[in-house]
Structures are given as structure tokens and as C-alpha cells.
Amino acid sequence: MLQKFDSRNSDIKVWIKDRLYPRQEAKISVFDSAVQGGDAVWEGLRVYPEGIVCLDEHLNRLLASAKTLAFTDIPTKAEVMEAIDKTLKANGMSDDTHIRLTLTRGEKITSGMDPRLNQSGSCLIVLAEWKPLVYDNNSGIKVISSSQRRNGPQFLDSKIHHNNLLNNILAKIQANVAGKDAGLMLDERGFVAELNGSNLFALINGVVYTPFAHACLPGITRKTVMEICRNNGVACAEADLSLSELYNADGVFATGTMGELTPVVEIDGRVIAKDHPDLSHVLGLFKASIRNFCQPLDY
């Protein structure tokens, strides 16, 4: 499903480093590390009137990823929250909003890979857009397995939520060429990892399974689904899952901040039911519970 331009975003204000800019003036330097090598970390945040879903967990992951990559001059959590707050207020946003929160290593004194060339500190970008859920979660999505493998920790640790997304983008290109909504990526052993932009769950004989977070991102929406299931007496476990198990599952769904919970109705031409009662139950629990995970901005 291709996202469409929302005219409400024509005149949004974007936070860059230490201030707000109109959309047309929101730029970063050609010497910024995000341009030079995809050297940045990011989070996606969903905004409701009650607050931002799992805000603290998202900010913890952003700052942990920056530390792992040895960024310097990392902003504090309070500074990031203040920037988010100012951005949302400047745009009058409190619902139907998605935030792409990015922290780059910052601007270099000259082009090159060496982080020692970064001498101006990191650069925080808060891009808040009017963006309802991006998928039709009633109809679901169709996916195709990709030849592009998801990185394992021996190549690039998925625990780092980094901006170098080329292997995911290649999987998405394969899905586009095939006329499908997303690419299903396997790990280096051939087990299911995730979709190119979201985590996966499968319902099999009353149990909700999700791949181990070895190669896939240990997503925050993924973690929230597991918590909701366990709080409501629904069996939930991590497992190595093969494509055959997904083809024959009672239900499959994707999770992520942009789409929340989305049924997968086809994998490699195999139809997957979207009306199984176990699937409907889990989707209903999430919809009824997700706003309980909202946190107000408090800095």
C-alpha cells in the first residue's frame, strides 16, 4: 500500500538540532553523517490524545543505539522530550500523528567515514506528520518472501535501531516488483525474521508466536503485543518459525508504529485467513488496550 501525500502536512514545522523550521526550510548539511553514510539512529512514535505510545521505551532505545554507535554530545531524554513537545505544539498535533525521531552523528568538517571528523555534536530531528495508520487493517496486506536476508548480529546487530536500511529497502523493492505490500525477510538460517518494515506474529493452535529477536528488530509494538497477550491469558512465545508454518497458520499479523496491528492475508500466493477467532481476539485486545500504554510528555 503506497502512502499518499496529506495536504495537512504542507506547512508543518520540523525540529532540527535546536530549533523549528518551516517544512520548506527544514534541511540538514550535505556534510551530515546521515547523508555521508546513513550514520544515524531513529524511532517512530505514535501520538494519541492520551500521550505517546511507549514513549520512555522508544527514547531509551534511541539513546542506547546512539551510545552503541559511540555518538558524542548525545541529548538527554528531557531535551528530546522538550523538542518533541515544542514540535507538536507548533503544529497543533495531538492525534492522528506519527513522529519520525532521528538522531544523526552530526556534521563533519569534511566528507569521510571517520567519526573523528564529526566535531559539531549530534543533530536531533523531530519530524511530526499528520499520519493515520498507514495500512487498511480490515483488509490486511499481501506479502512475498524476499531473497534479501535480514542482518544477524554477526553482520550488524538488529538491537541498534540505525538508519542504514538498505537490506530492508531491497526487500521492499522486490515486493513492489511483485505487486505486493511488503517483503518477508528470513534470517541467515532460513527462518522467518520480519517484514521489511515491521515485526511478524503467527497464531498456531491457540498460541501466538513471534520470531526470536536474533535477526529481527525487537520492536516495541512487538513487545507490547506480547505483554497484552500475557496479561489477558493468551499464550505467547518466541520461536524459530519456518515459511511453511506461516503458510499454514491460523492467522498472521504484522506489528509496527506506523500500522499498529495488520493482518497478513497472503504469503507467497498462499491465502492466510483473517477472520479466525483467535486472530480477532488478539487484534481486539490490542485495540482496547493500546492507549493504556500512552505516556504524556513530562520533562
RAPEHU-V892259 format. One record per backbone hydrogen bond with DSSP energy under -1.0 kcal/mol. NH is the residue of the N-H (numbers start at 1). CO is the residue of the C=O. E is the energy in kcal/mol with one decimal. If there is no record, write none. Layout:
{{NH:CO:E} {NH:CO:E}}
This chain:
{{9:6:-2.6} {10:7:-1.8} {14:21:-3.1} {15:126:-2.0} {16:19:-2.8} {17:124:-3.2} {18:16:-2.3} {19:16:-1.2} {21:14:-2.3} {23:12:-1.8} {25:22:-1.9} {26:23:-1.2} {27:25:-1.2} {32:29:-1.6} {33:106:-2.3} {36:32:-2.3} {37:33:-2.5} {39:33:-2.0} {40:38:-1.6} {41:103:-2.6} {42:161:-2.0} {43:101:-2.3} {45:99:-2.5} {47:97:-2.6} {48:51:-3.1} {51:48:-1.6} {52:295:-2.7} {53:46:-2.2} {54:293:-2.5} {55:52:-1.3} {58:54:-2.2} {59:55:-2.5} {60:56:-2.4} {61:57:-2.1} {62:58:-2.4} {63:59:-2.5} {64:60:-2.3} {65:61:-2.5} {66:62:-2.0} {67:63:-2.1} {68:64:-2.5} {69:65:-1.9} {70:67:-1.8} {71:66:-2.7} {80:76:-2.1} {81:77:-2.5} {82:78:-2.3} {83:79:-1.9} {84:80:-2.3} {85:81:-2.8} {86:82:-2.5} {87:83:-2.0} {88:84:-2.7} {89:85:-2.4} {90:86:-2.2} {91:87:-1.4} {93:88:-2.4} {98:129:-2.3} {99:45:-2.7} {100:127:-3.0} {101:43:-3.0} {102:125:-2.7} {103:41:-3.0} {104:123:-2.7} {105:39:-1.8} {108:31:-1.8} {109:117:-1.9} {117:114:-2.1} {118:115:-1.7} {123:104:-1.6} {125:102:-3.3} {126:15:-2.1} {127:100:-2.2} {129:98:-2.7} {131:96:-2.4} {134:258:-1.8} {137:135:-1.2} {140:136:-2.7} {141:263:-2.3} {143:266:-2.8} {144:182:-1.8} {146:184:-3.1} {150:186:-2.9} {155:152:-2.1} {156:152:-2.3} {160:157:-1.7} {162:160:-1.8} {163:40:-2.2} {165:163:-1.7} {169:165:-2.5} {170:166:-2.5} {171:167:-1.5} {172:168:-2.1} {173:169:-2.4} {174:170:-1.9} {175:171:-1.9} {176:172:-2.6} {177:173:-2.5} {178:174:-1.7} {179:176:-1.3} {180:175:-2.9} {181:142:-2.9} {184:144:-2.8} {185:194:-3.2} {187:191:-3.1} {190:187:-1.4} {192:241:-3.2} {193:185:-2.6} {194:185:-1.4} {195:198:-2.4} {196:183:-1.6} {199:255:-2.0} {201:253:-2.3} {202:209:-2.7} {203:251:-3.2} {204:207:-2.6} {207:204:-1.6} {208:235:-2.9} {209:202:-3.3} {210:237:-1.6} {214:212:-1.4} {219:217:-2.2} {223:219:-2.1} {224:220:-2.2} {225:221:-2.5} {226:222:-2.0} {227:223:-2.1} {228:224:-2.7} {229:225:-2.6} {230:226:-2.2} {231:227:-2.3} {233:230:-1.0} {234:229:-3.0} {237:208:-2.5} {239:210:-1.9} {246:242:-1.5} {247:243:-2.8} {248:244:-1.6} {249:246:-1.2} {250:203:-2.6} {253:201:-2.1} {254:262:-2.9} {255:199:-2.0} {256:260:-1.1} {260:256:-2.8} {262:254:-2.3} {264:252:-3.1} {265:141:-2.7} {267:270:-2.3} {268:143:-1.8} {270:267:-2.4} {272:265:-2.3} {280:276:-2.5} {281:277:-2.2} {282:278:-2.0} {283:279:-2.6} {284:280:-2.2} {285:281:-2.3} {286:282:-2.2} {287:283:-2.2} {288:284:-2.1} {289:285:-1.3} {290:286:-2.6} {292:289:-2.2} {293:290:-1.8} {294:291:-1.2} {295:52:-2.1}}
